[in-house]
């Protein structure tokens, strides 16, 4: 095979460049009155990445066309997500898109804002000030990716707390207690996140079936399901069927007696995904939050009645000791040292920014 000269290689290279330019120009040229040629071609769902890029306006137009055929967000009353954003609210959300909230060392002010919002919510739910508050400057808790992550974290803390108690009660080693199958008591009106907890975290569900007139737990129904392998009871403040509240106050009273008589330590997680930002303002409602001693944690969706953007959630624990400390991970490889309480790591600050905006609005 003969060697080609430098001039020949340059000619070939220029020819290839010209071919690429022509291909790109053909894709961007107006092959249709309203759009580029590629925009009027149907894209196969089983597509591969394109060889050549499109102009920004065409990339947006294609996405816009997909969106155009969806239901109007403001007409969707079943999504449980805030869909109306003010202009300044959108600006705040866009500002947070570039901030990775997991990197507390690089974005300390954004995480300070996260802690301010977390403290607001802890006060709203009457969380007692923990003895180590001055060391951290924030209540035990975390902003999460929706209330699903918040519920999973709360369930894990209950499981780890129960595991230590059960091992001490039966003088089991750490490996031995891992072989014991724990359970969690909950209404059949639960949302999908709890099914994920049961399946992913290896926990047995103990269901209490409400009556069709109440759609809520009863203290007697919960009592029948609790045993020494119970990690906790979930009380729902605003189920997805009719918005009914479980009587946390009655279940708290029953557990106080049960724990005293049987030397158990069963606590309550309040799943306030729908009611967390409604119940605090209902004057005639009995105590349902951290005013009750057996309430160990509360979670809520920031993107429902908290009116933040989709994918915003919160969890608050009564204390760090034997609760939130069970899921805290120390991260030191990002240039500093910080605790991470979430299952997810990298995430934008948009939800935190908008939640702060809405609380001050």
BELCORCOR-V150241 format. One record per run of one state. SS is the DSSP state (A for helix, B for strand, O for the rest). FROM is the first residue (numbers start at 0). TO is the last residue. Records with the same first field share a line. If there is no record, write none. Layout:
BEGIN
SS->FROM-TO, FROM-TO
END
This chain:
BEGIN
O->0-4, 28-36, 40-54, 68-71, 75-85, 96-98, 100-106, 124-131, 136-139, 144-144, 170-172, 177-181, 187-190, 200-202, 208-217, 225-228, 237-243, 245-246, 262-265, 271-277, 281-293, 301-311, 317-322, 326-327, 331-336, 340-346, 348-348, 360-360
A->5-27, 37-39, 55-67, 72-74, 86-95, 107-123, 132-135, 145-169, 173-176, 191-199, 218-224, 247-261, 278-280, 323-325, 349-359
B->99-99, 140-143, 182-186, 203-207, 229-236, 244-244, 266-270, 294-300, 312-316, 328-330, 337-339, 347-347
END
